[in-house]
């Protein structure tokens, strides 16, 4: 069995890629970290890392261990957090997973209601991609998750649609087109937009609808978060194409958001572990998020 110290070093090696950086991140010396890695490899009976271009790369056997290493440490850290909550008199804890734009838009007002009804609740919000949040729900590392995407079809995850999504054009109020009440997808595509990465559901749909309309897909910038796209538009660097929550965030910044088209392929979706009963605070949060979803336009 690997110790917590060994698991922590493995995670650091996976994240940092070098013994020196990994050792520093876990407050070990480089020789001590190297010795511990050798001890682990001897006990396990296989190599965990190979050296390539002066960096350590995980072997196939090492890669196979990493998901369970991360989950084991997440579980240990969750126990530590719960023990700390108990010591501080907070017996209830709520763990939420949310894509970044949801964490900055609909989660805060929903949590405000939860804290009013359950003032002693301790809350953790974990950010991640839709895929990462679904996996958190599968592993029961979160009570509830909020993603932008499609309904989840996994045996161990329940899901519910909260709101449909659309694509919006977001721009600085000083942009020449800001006075227009309507913009077309063709206008924005021809102008060379700021888009979300195609690894994101909204970014993927953006590219699909542009190409389906036989328009050039020639973004001037591609970013990983709607908030980043809005920030670039705020600086006058171009028109950003974001989903509904991104448009809502943009309006809070004082930007102009114009509806382009509905995107029925994606929506705002709530996910949670299917094989355990939600706590009362989690039920309160779910109901609050459903109510918030109804206000998303």
C-alpha positions in Angstrom: 0.0 0.0 0.0 1.3 3.5 -0.9 1.4 6.0 1.9 -0.1 9.4 1.7 3.3 10.9 1.4 4.1 8.7 -1.6 0.7 9.5 -3.2 1.3 13.2 -2.7 4.7 12.9 -4.4 3.3 11.0 -7.3 0.6 13.7 -7.8 3.3 16.4 -7.7 5.4 14.5 -10.2 2.4 14.2 -12.5 1.7 17.9 -12.2 5.3 19.3 -12.3 7.2 16.9 -14.5 10.5 17.2 -12.8 11.8 15.8 -9.5 13.1 19.2 -8.4 9.9 21.0 -8.9 7.8 18.2 -7.5 10.0 17.9 -4.4 9.8 21.7 -3.8 6.0 21.6 -4.1 5.7 19.0 -1.4 8.4 20.4 0.8 11.0 17.7 0.2 14.6 17.8 -0.9 15.3 16.5 -4.4 17.5 13.6 -3.1 14.7 12.5 -0.7 12.1 12.7 -3.5 14.3 10.7 -5.8 14.9 8.0 -3.1 11.2 7.8 -2.4 10.4 7.3 -6.1 13.0 4.5 -6.3 11.5 2.9 -3.2 8.0 3.0 -4.7 9.2 1.5 -8.0 11.0 -1.3 -6.2 7.9 -2.1 -4.1 5.5 -1.9 -7.0 7.7 -3.9 -9.3 7.6 -1.6 -12.3 9.0 1.8 -13.4 6.8 4.8 -12.9 8.8 7.3 -14.9 11.2 7.3 -17.9 13.6 10.2 -18.7 13.0 12.0 -22.0 14.7 15.2 -23.1 15.8 15.8 -19.5 12.3 15.5 -18.1 10.6 12.6 -16.5 7.6 11.2 -18.4 5.1 8.8 -16.9 5.4 5.2 -18.2 2.2 3.4 -19.3 2.1 1.7 -15.9 2.5 5.1 -14.1 -0.3 6.6 -16.2 -2.6 3.8 -15.2 -2.1 4.6 -11.6 -2.6 8.4 -11.8 -6.5 8.5 -11.8 -6.7 6.4 -8.7 -3.9 8.4 -7.1 -5.8 11.6 -7.6 -9.0 10.1 -6.4 -7.4 8.6 -3.3 -5.9 12.0 -2.4 -9.1 13.8 -3.1 -10.8 11.4 -0.7 -8.2 11.9 2.0 -8.4 15.7 1.6 -12.2 15.5 1.8 -11.9 13.6 5.1 -9.4 16.2 6.4 -11.8 19.0 5.4 -14.8 17.3 7.1 -12.8 16.7 10.3 -11.8 20.4 10.3 -15.5 21.4 9.8 -16.4 19.2 12.8 -13.7 20.7 14.9 -15.0 24.2 14.1 -18.6 23.2 14.8 -19.8 23.0 11.2 -21.1 19.5 10.8 -22.5 20.0 7.3 -20.5 20.4 4.2 -21.6 21.0 0.6 -19.2 20.4 -2.4 -20.1 21.9 -5.7 -18.5 21.5 -9.1 -19.1 24.2 -11.7 -17.7 25.3 -15.0 -16.1 28.7 -14.6 -18.9 30.8 -16.1 -21.6 29.1 -14.0 -19.5 29.6 -10.8 -19.4 33.3 -11.5 -23.0 33.7 -12.6 -25.8 31.5 -11.2 -24.0 29.7 -8.4 -23.5 32.8 -6.1 -27.2 33.7 -5.8 -28.2 30.1 -5.3 -25.6 29.7 -2.6 -26.9 32.8 -0.9 -30.2 31.1 -0.3 -28.5 28.0 1.0 -26.5 30.0 3.5 -29.6 31.7 4.7 -31.4 28.4 5.3 -28.4 26.5 6.5 -26.1 29.1 8.1 -23.6 26.6 9.5 -23.0 24.9 6.2 -19.4 24.8 4.9 -19.1 25.1 1.1 -16.4 24.1 -1.3 -16.7 25.1 -5.0 -14.5 23.1 -7.4 -14.0 24.5 -10.9 -13.5 22.3 -13.9 -14.5 21.4 -17.4 -17.8 19.6 -18.0 -16.0 16.3 -18.4 -14.1 16.8 -15.1 -17.2 17.7 -13.2 -19.1 14.7 -14.5 -16.2 12.5 -13.3 -16.4 14.2 -9.9 -20.0 13.2 -9.7 -19.2 9.6 -10.8 -16.6 9.4 -8.0 -18.9 11.2 -5.5 -16.4 13.9 -5.0 -19.1 16.6 -5.3 -22.7 16.8 -4.2 -23.9 18.8 -7.2 -22.3 20.0 -10.5 -23.3 22.6 -13.0 -22.1 22.2 -16.6 -22.7 23.6 -20.0 -23.3 20.7 -22.4 -25.8 17.9 -23.0 -27.7 15.7 -20.5 -25.4 13.0 -19.1 -26.0 9.4 -20.0 -24.1 7.6 -17.3 -25.5 5.0 -14.9 -23.8 6.6 -11.8 -24.8 10.2 -12.7 -28.2 11.8 -12.6 -28.8 15.0 -14.6 -31.4 17.6 -15.2 -31.6 20.4 -17.8 -31.8 23.8 -16.2 -32.0 26.2 -19.2 -31.4 26.2 -22.9 -28.4 28.0 -24.4 -28.0 30.4 -27.3 -25.0 32.0 -28.9 -24.5 35.8 -28.4 -22.2 38.4 -29.9 -20.5 40.5 -27.1 -18.8 43.8 -27.8 -17.5 47.0 -26.2 -20.1 49.7 -26.1 -17.8 51.8 -28.2 -17.7 49.2 -31.0 -19.1 50.6 -34.3 -21.8 47.9 -34.3 -22.9 48.4 -30.7 -25.8 50.5 -31.8 -27.3 47.7 -33.9 -30.3 46.0 -32.4 -29.6 42.9 -34.5 -26.5 41.2 -35.7 -26.3 38.1 -38.0 -23.9 35.2 -37.6 -22.6 36.1 -41.1 -21.7 39.7 -39.9 -19.7 38.4 -36.9 -18.0 35.5 -38.7 -16.9 37.7 -41.6 -15.4 40.2 -39.0 -13.2 37.6 -37.4 -14.5 36.9 -33.9 -13.1 36.0 -30.6 -14.3 32.4 -29.9 -14.4 29.8 -27.2 -12.1 26.8 -27.7 -13.6 23.9 -29.6 -12.9 21.7 -26.7 -15.7 23.5 -24.9 -19.3 22.6 -26.0 -20.2 26.2 -26.8 -17.0 26.6 -28.8 -17.6 23.4 -30.7 -21.2 24.5 -31.6 -19.9 27.9 -32.7 -17.6 26.3 -35.2 -20.2 23.9 -36.4 -22.9 26.6 -37.1 -20.4 28.9 -38.8 -19.2 26.1 -41.1 -22.7 24.8 -41.7 -23.6 28.2 -43.0 -20.7 28.0 -45.4 -19.0 30.9 -43.7 -15.3 31.2 -43.0 -14.2 30.0 -39.6 -11.3 32.5 -39.0 -11.3 33.6 -35.4 -8.8 36.2 -34.4 -8.5 34.7 -30.9 -9.6 31.5 -29.2 -9.9 31.3 -25.4 -10.9 28.7 -22.8 -13.5 30.7 -20.8 -16.4 32.9 -21.6 -15.2 35.4 -19.0 -11.9 35.7 -20.8 -13.7 36.2 -24.2 -15.7 39.0 -22.5 -12.6 40.6 -21.1 -11.0 40.7 -24.5 -14.1 42.2 -26.0 -14.2 44.8 -23.2 -10.7 45.9 -24.3 -12.0 46.6 -27.8 -10.1 43.7 -29.3 -13.1 42.3 -31.3 -16.5 40.8 -31.0 -16.7 37.7 -28.9 -19.1 34.8 -29.4 -20.2 33.3 -26.1 -23.1 31.3 -24.7 -26.0 32.6 -22.7 -24.2 32.7 -19.3 -21.3 34.5 -21.0 -23.8 37.1 -22.3 -25.2 37.5 -18.9 -21.8 38.0 -17.4 -21.0 40.5 -20.2 -24.0 42.7 -19.4 -22.8 42.8 -15.8 -19.6 44.3 -17.1 -21.5 46.9 -19.1 -20.9 45.3 -22.5 -23.3 45.0 -25.3 -24.7 41.5 -26.0 -26.8 40.7 -29.1 -28.5 37.3 -29.6 -27.2 35.4 -32.7 -29.1 32.1 -32.7 -30.4 29.3 -30.4 -28.0 26.4 -29.7 -30.3 23.5 -28.9 -27.3 21.1 -28.9 -26.2 22.4 -25.5 -27.8 23.6 -22.3 -27.2 24.5 -18.7 -27.2 21.1 -16.9 -27.3 20.0 -13.3 -25.5 16.8 -12.4 -25.2 14.8 -9.2 -24.2 11.3 -8.0 -27.0 8.9 -8.8 -26.3 6.3 -6.1 -26.5 8.4 -3.0 -29.3 10.5 -1.4 -28.8 14.3 -1.5 -28.4 16.0 1.8 -30.9 18.7 2.9 -28.5 21.5 2.0 -27.8 19.9 -1.4 -31.6 19.7 -2.0 -31.9 23.3 -1.2 -29.1 24.2 -3.6 -30.6 22.1 -6.3 -34.0 23.8 -6.0 -32.3 27.2 -5.9 -30.3 26.4 -9.0 -33.5 25.3 -10.8 -35.1 28.6 -9.9 -32.0 30.5 -11.1 -32.0 28.5 -14.4 -35.5 29.7 -15.1 -34.2 33.3 -15.1 -31.5 32.5 -17.6 -32.4 34.1 -21.0 
